[in-house]
Amino acid sequence: MSDFKEISVSEINNNPFDLIGKDWALVTVKNQDGCNTMTASWGGVGIMWNKPVAFTFIRPQRFTYGLIENEQYFSLSFYKEKYRDVLRFCGSRSGRDYDKAKECNITPVYDEKAPYFEEADLVLICRKLYAQDLNEQSIVAKEEVLKNYNGDDYHRMYISEIVKVLKK
Ligand SMILES: Cc1cc2nc3c(=O)[nH]c(=O)nc-3n(C[C@H](O)[C@H](O)[C@H](O)COP(=O)(O)O)c2cc1C
């Protein structure tokens, strides 16, 4: 039985810089056999069009990219330190080659909108509002082009409404 409680975005008391940049997140999307998940440490949360939103950046070569393009919803979920190896695995193996939930022995929960994992501490259910590829011309700090890109693999930025927050 799940011990998540639904809370409002205002009740999230984690520091977003630590939560995303240091603790990392799993981006989880439905696929035909169930779900796929990948680790993300770039992104943010804030307000857009008067809604609470999450910003997510996905490179086109990720298996997740094709899945997220086909779905209206996905989840961002956050974990206690003891799951660090799971996040390492999900950030270095592709769903093209592995059923990552099975390999990591984590339990998918199929929310009506987007899957997440029972082992999470905090879950954001996200509805895509806006998607746009980053591009070289728009990068003002030109040194970031060479530091982060070696060709045409610019991230796609998704701005998504946070429609539900679950906390253990
Ligand atoms: C700590 C960490 C953070 C990552 N952050 C991102 C990210 O924000 N965006 C991204 O596209 N890939 C990111 N990755 C890489 C993907 O997680 C990785 O390529 C993964 O294997 C993709 O899985 P998939 O092919 O099943 O989608 C990160 C990897 C790690 C280890």
The ligand as an ORCA input file, in Angstrom:
! r2SCAN-3c Opt
* xyz 0 1
  C      23.585     12.452    -12.937
  C      23.054     12.361    -14.351
  C      22.287     13.401    -14.838
  C      21.767     13.370    -16.147
  N      20.990     14.412    -16.589
  C      20.480     14.382    -17.837
  C      19.628     15.435    -18.292
  O      19.265     16.369    -17.556
  N      19.195     15.374    -19.591
  C      19.539     14.353    -20.431
  O      19.105     14.348    -21.601
  N      20.325     13.325    -20.001
  C      20.787     13.302    -18.734
  N      21.555     12.263    -18.285
  C      21.840     11.132    -19.166
  C      20.702     10.090    -19.246
  O      20.188      9.796    -17.963
  C      21.269      8.790    -19.862
  O      21.764      9.028    -21.147
  C      20.273      7.639    -19.862
  O      20.986      6.443    -20.090
  C      19.189      7.806    -20.918
  O      18.319      6.717    -20.833
  P      17.256      6.357    -21.975
  O      18.028      6.089    -23.248
  O      16.557      5.120    -21.456
  O      16.341      7.519    -22.110
  C      22.067     12.265    -16.989
  C      22.853     11.211    -16.492
  C      23.333     11.253    -15.182
  C      24.169     10.104    -14.663
*
